[in-house]
Amino acid sequence: MKTSTVLTIACMMLVALSACSATPGSPDMPDQKIVQQFQSKDLSSHAVRSIKQVTINRIAVMPIVAAVPFGGDPLAAGAADNITGDIYRQVSGDWKVVSQNTVMQAVQQVPSGTSLDDTAIKVGQATGADAVLYGSVERYVERVGMGYAADKPASVAFSLKLLDLKSGQVVWSARFSKTQQPLANNIFNLPTFLENKGKWVKASELANDGVTQAISSLRESLGLKPPPSPESV
């Protein structure tokens, strides 16, 4: 199906929805709380109250590790590397980022079997970072089929944490989880449907969107201003 045809159908559906009575409390108009229940919340995050007192000049990004739950689908090739690369690109505009080689050397010095949280502390101390951003990818399933005719949608889930070296505390955490749904399954996905031009996206695109949401949440939690949009530069 051509993009123009898909968008036309989507717009017609949107017009049909808007034609319903807009009177509050009308039985033809979904209650706001019900709409919110149907809207997918891709990212959930949590920050400690003192996070705005955290100062970060130098940040270390540890490689994302695979943590597939028992019985879960195997990760697609390059899953952890793709997410790690997206994180590096996202944080480089706000902080001085410890080089990947330096971080890897520090990671390799940590005894095997050390927990991820303890590894983050040791890496932060070894690299002189003010904070360490690290996490795991639990699901990274690639789309099966073409952009407009996928047999199976892409699906991604990962978790991130920010460790403050001064306090030794995890001050922020987030989890992203999303599986692209066809518009027919959930009409409230229409904005995303139109944004993707009616296409079934790849896992890398879902992951990039997740990292963008996560780092935006982190900036907000730290009280930082969002980066300037390309149009304003």
N, C-alpha and C positions, 0 to 999 in steps of 0.2 A: 504494500500500500504506500502510495506517495505521501511525502510529508504534508503537502498542501491538503490532500484528502483527509489525512488524520487530523490535522489542525481544524479543518472545517467541521468535521464530526464533533470534535471536542468543544468547539465554540458553540455549536448548535445545542449541545448538551448543557453548556453553561447558561445559554439564553433560556433554555427550558426551565432550568432551576430558578433563574431570576424571575421568571414569569409567575412563579408561585406567590401566593399572598405573602407580603412582607409584614403583615400586621403582627406585633408581638403577641405570642400566645396562640397564634393561629395553628390549628392541627396540621396544616399543610406545610408549615415551616418548622424544621428541626429546632429543638431547644438548643441553646448555646452550649450547655453542658454536654449534650449528646454529641454535638458536632466535635467538640474537643476530644471526646472519647474515641471518635473515629479517626481523628488526625493522628498520624504516627509521630511519636516523640522519639526521634532518632538518637538524641544525645541526652544523657543524664549526667549531672556533675554535682560535686560537693566541695565546698571550701571551708576551712576553719575561720573563725571570726577574726583572728589576728593576721590573716593573709595580707591585708593592705599595709601592714608594717614590715612585710618582707621586702628586702631590697635585693634585686638581681642585676648584677653587672655582667657576670660571666656564667654561662649556663652550659652544662654537659648533657648531651643527648645520647643515652645508651641505645644500642641496637634493640629493636623490638624483638621479642622472643616468641616462639610458637608455643601455644598452650591449648591445644585442641582437646576439648573434653572427651571423655570416654564415649565412643560410639559416634563421635562427630565426623563430618566429612573431612578428608585430607585437605590441607591448604594447597591452593593453586601455586604454581611456581612463582617465586619472587615476592610472595605475600609480605613477609617481614621486611624485606629490603625496600619494597615500594613504600610502605607506611613510614619506615625510618627516614627515607629520602624526603617524603612529603613534610615530615616534622622539621627536618633540618631547614628546608626552604621557608617554612612558615615562621620559624622563630628567629631566623637570621636578621630580620628587619627590626627586631626589638632589642636584642641582646648580642653581646659578643659570644660566639659559640665556640666551645672547645673543639679543636679539629678532630675529625673522625679517627685518624690514626692514633692520636693521643688517648682518646677514649678507649679504643680497642686494646692498646697496650696496657692500660689500667685494668680493663676487664680480664685480660689474660693472666694478670697477676693474682686475681682472686681465686682462692681454692675452689675446686669443683664441689658441687653440693651446697654451696652457700646460697641462701635464699635471695630472691631478686631484690627485696628491700635492703638487706645487708650489703649486697653487691653495690647498690646505688650509693650507700654511705661510703664504702671504700673507694669507689670511683670518684666521687665528689672530693674526698680528701686527697686522693692522689693527683687529681688534675687542678686543684685549687679553685674549683667552681663554687659559686654561691648557691647554686641549685642544680639538681639533676632531674631530667625528664626521662621517664622510662615507662615500659609497659609490655603488654602481650597482645597477640592476635589470636582470637579463639575461632574465628570463622572467616574464610576467604574463598568463596566458591565462585568460579568464573561462569559467565553467561554461556549458555549452549545455544548456538544458532546465530543468526544475523541480527543486525541492529533493529530491523522492523519485523522480524519473524523468529523470535527466540523460542526455543523449546523449553528452556529453563532459565530463570532470571539469576542475575548476580546477587550474591549475599555476602555481607561483610560484618564482622563484629570484632572490636578491639577495646582494650582498656589502657588508660594512661594515669600516671601519678607524677606529682611534682614534690620532690624532697627539698626542704630548706636545710642547708648544711649548718646554719647558725644555731637553729633549735634542734636539729636532728629529727624533725617532724615532717610527715607527709601533710602538706598544707592544702593540697588540691588533688582531686581525682575525678575521672570522667570515664564513661563507657558509651561507646557508639555501637549501635546495632541496626542494620537495615537490610531488608530484602525488597527489591523493587517489585511492586505489585502492578498488575494490569489495571487500567482505568475501570474496566468493567467490574472488578472486584471491590473497588473503593472509589466512589465518585469524588471524595474529598482529596484525592491525590491529583486533581486536575491541575493545580499550579505547577507541581513537579512534572507532570505529564507534558505540559506546554513548554516548560523550561528545557526539558530533554528533547523537544521537537518530536514527541511521540516515539522516541527510540528506546530500545532496551539498552541500558548502559552497561559498561564493563565493570568488573570488580574494582579495577584501579580507579575508575571515576567515582564509584561509591566511597572508596577509601579516602580519596582526596577530599571529597566533600565532608567526610567525617572528621578528618584532621583539621580542615578549615573551621568547622563548628567548634571543635575542641579547643583550638588555640584562641579562637575568639572568646570562648568562655573563660579561658585562663587569663587573657588580657583584662577582661571585665572584672574578674575576681581580684586581680592585683590592682585594679583602679587605673589601668593604663588606657590612653586614648586609642581608638581603633586606627589602623594605618590608613593613610589617604587613599581614596579610590583612584583608579587609573585615570578617570576623567578629570580629577582635580589636580593631577600632577602636571 
